[in-house]
């Protein structure tokens, strides 16, 4: 019971972004993206050219207002309102790469940095860090947060070419150096404010996790008390508000990508995700490809649709796909029954019933009215619901709620009344007490912080692989803290829907919180290695990640990729698996059944796929290895790879493959040793895998390849699998 839809007046803060077609405007027209590829030769004339094309297609129905955006700073195209027939005619125009509907997406610390061994006093390059510009595509930002003060910062870096859309309620400073808002969907909802101001909270939380300044004594009403800070506190923030109450559209995001690339950002952070769709239909993958071409790494949330397999929508190999894991802090909300027994649930519960016992009722046993319970049913009582999807106004005067559900136990939420969340085994004694007592009672205590000794564990909600487009490319790439993350929050936004309290800091969970951790460490690595390519930075993060224990994380590498991010080791990985635009083109040419039009839609170029520039997914120079194997069928596969030396010393690295015993599998690295003579020296090798999986072998086999020179290790996960469906259970 209690399955009454939670009425959210702003974006669901913790959902991974699901895709739906953009709404019609009532005249049969919807927003389409007309993609024309690379940056126009004369960007000043691009808008006029786009208008002329539109006029030719729609004739007497032409209106300049139909063009929502002209993309001209970093690539060429426009977002425009068209009927389906007009869109088909537009697709036939010369110079048009593709036309596709703009889809709508919905959204996906005082302890987390220390947990990943990244303390306050780590070595830094202050001048380089203050020159780093992080572009955040999200719900905007709350500029008055303590986390965004600019004391001690100089003027923006000379490379910055962006702007600030200032208003009466918004201003930039030397920390937030740029801010823009994009909205292709028409009039604002009444709960929204125009401009880059954050009326949701999600964007503020994300931005401060990446680059928030140091703030002492930050907490949520005493919970998590400590030093709040971002991973790169001296870096600059450029804000691109693309998400509103009704979601985040392709049209908005591509406009933001276009501006951010031209503005001069160094790295992009998108705590935004979607369903599993092809690259050529995915505005994030398309925008991230253009960013990669310009030397910018895009960090992207893996999604919150776990724990089933084949659920991650962040699959493009030119992006960093980030899963979420727990940290060693949790919040317990204890429930004491009338018989004196105390049971531990989870929640961030700011309220305390002070030990007073109240009648405990099961929602399924009491009368309901439209929209909830009658006041006589719930007023003055604690209600047990068999769902965590509770519409709190429907409880109609209840003093507390106990929720039982199979939904993730890692979704730690803040509730507007005393609450505690249990999984079915933990809730069983409560139900037994209720059925064996004619007048059951209970009380709920204020939450307490408890230690999570098994951490890091992949969060239940974190979306899993395998990769549905290229099964032999492991996704997600790595994992970062994404559970119970304390970060900045707008003080005009309640800490949860329907909650009476506000706070300058708030806890959230999701891959949306993991993504900015990885973004920050990518920026940190770039401060020491400013000329590294996006692929080199990504490789450094992946090959130095700390291995995680598959026994506690359903899906093993499909849950956490290479492991939990390890910031200090990533600065000097020793060797990197580099990749260029041509490598990704070769990979794309090898995707089965991809058409020239689809290839142009992703790359913006007229690429002719030939035998010489068509590769398999196993050929891409990727820092991890994945291989789908049919059970009972012998297989022999070779993964070619090239390593680039990024340290000055002459070193000989030797390869070791670690694999479980008792399987009919053989691994061979050829050659088994590589000697590098200086920075930039490259050496190639192949990893051979031969054998088969029997019907009694596990569906997932985890192994790893480690190159060691006696001083450091370069580790790549290997996962062999046979998963005919999304069930990752052994």
C-alpha positions, 0 to 999 in steps of 0.5 A: 500500500501507500503506492500513491505517486510522490508529487514532486514539484521539481525534478526527481533529484535521484532519478537517472534521466529517462528519455521521452519524446518532446511534447508537441506544441499543439500545432503538430510541430515538435522540436527536431535537431537538424544536425549539419556536422562540423563547425561552419566556416563562417559562423556569423552567417550560420543563423541566416543560412539556417533560416533560409533552409527552414523557409525553403522547407516550410514555405508559407508556414515559415516563422523565424521563431520556429528556430529554437537554437542555432548551433554554430560555435563548435558544430553546425546545426539548429533546433527547430519546430517542425511537423513530421513531414517537414522534418522528412523534407529537411532531412533531404536537404543538401548539407544535412547530416541528420534530423532527429526529434529532441528527446527529453531526459530527467535527472539522475562532502564532508567524508567522501573525499577522505574515504577515497584517500584524497585529504585536504592537504594533497599536493596541488598545482595552485596556478594550474588548478585555478586555470581549470574551467569545469563546465556543469550541465545541470539545473543551474546553480545557487551562487550565494552558497558559501561553497562558491565564494571567490575570496583569493581567486584572481580574474578568469583565465585568459582562455575563457570566452564565455558569458554570464547571464546575470539578473536581479537574482543571479550574479557571477564572480571569480569562482562562477565565471560563466552561467547560461540557461537554455530552454527550448520547451516553451513557457516556464512552469510557475515553480521555475525562475528564468536564468541559471539560478537553481530552483531544484538543488541538483545542479548546486549539489553537483557543482560544489562536489566538483569544485566547491570551496572549503567550508568548515562546520558544514552539515545537515542539521548536525548530520555529517558535520565537518569540512565541505569541499570540492575535489578541485576547490580552486577551479572555476565553474561554468554553469549551463542550465539545461534541465527544468521541471519537465526534464533536460532536452537534447535541444538544450544540451546540444546548445550547451555543448556548442557553447561550452566547447567554444567558451573554453571549458577543460572538462564537462560534467553531466549527471544526466543519463538515459535509457539504452539507445544508439549513439546516433539518437543520443544527444549526450553521446553526440555532444561528448564526441564533439567535445572529445574532438576539441580535447575535452573529456565528458564525465557522465553518470552511468544511471540509476536503474540498477541492479539489473544488467544491461541498464546503463545508458552511458556507453560511448567509449569517448566518455567517462562513465561513472558508477556509484559506490558506498562510503563508510558512513551510513544513517540508521533510523531505529524503530522501537516497538511496544514490546521493547524490541528495537529494529534498525532501518535507514533514513536521514530522519531529523525528527525525534518522537522522544520515545513516545509510543504511537498506534502502529497501523498497516496501510493495507488494513485501514480504509482509504479515500481518494488521494490517501487515508482519512484523517481518522485512519492515520492521524496520530498514528505510525503507518507501515507501508509496503512501498518506499514510494510514499506521497506524504500528504496522503498520510493525512496527519500521521506522526510517522511512517515505516516503509518496507520495500525491495527497492534499493537500501542505498537510497537514503532519503530525508523525509518530512516526518519521522520515518525509517526504511526496511527491506523485507527480511528486516521488516519481518519482525515488525510485521510479526509483532503487529499480527500478534498484538491487538494494539501494536505501538511504535516510536521512531528515533532521530537518525544516528551515523553508523559505520559501513564496514563493507564499503566500498560496495556498488550501490544497488541503484547504480546502473550495470553493464554489459554494454548493449551496443558494444558488448566487448567494451566494458561499461561503466568505466569506474566507480566513485562515492555516490551514497550519502553525499553532503554538498551545497544546497539552495536555501530557497529549496526544501531539503526534500519534496514536502519537507518543512526544512531548508539547509545550505547543505544536503545529502543526496545519493545517486550516480549524479553524485558519483559523476562529479567526484570523477569529474573533479579527479579528472580535472585534478589529474589535468592540473599535473598533466595539462597536455594529456588527451581525454583518453589519456586522462580517462586511462589514468583514472581507470588503470589506477582505480582500487579493485573492489570485492565482487562478493559484495557487488552484484555484477562485479565489473559490470557494477563498478568497472575498473574499481573505485577511483584513486585520485593520488595514483591517477596523477602518475599512472606510468603508462596510458592507453591513449586513443584519438578521433581516428581510433573512435572512427574506426571503432564506429565503422565496425558497429554492425549495421551502422549506416553512413547517415548514422555515422555522420550523425555521431561524428559530423563528418562524411566518413567512408568506412573501408576495410582498412579503417573498420575495426572490431570493438575488441580492437579499440585501445581501451583500458579494460577488457570484456568478452562475451562467450557462448557457453560450450563453444571454444573461442580464441580472441586477441585484444590488440593494445598500445601503451604510452609511457608518461614518466621520464624513467626508462622502465621495463614492465612485465605482464601478469594475468590474474584469473580464477583457477579451475576454468577452461580458459587460457590467457597470454600476453605477447610480448610479456615484457615491454621496455620504455625509454622516455615520455611518449614512447609507445609499445604494442602488445596483444592479450589472447584469450582462448577456451570456453565456458561450460554450462556449470561455469559462472556467468561472469568470470573476473580476471585482470591484467597487470603491468608492473615495473617494480615501482607501480602497476597498470591494472586493467580488469578483464571480464568474460561473460554469458548473460542472455538476460538482465539477471546478474545473480550468480 
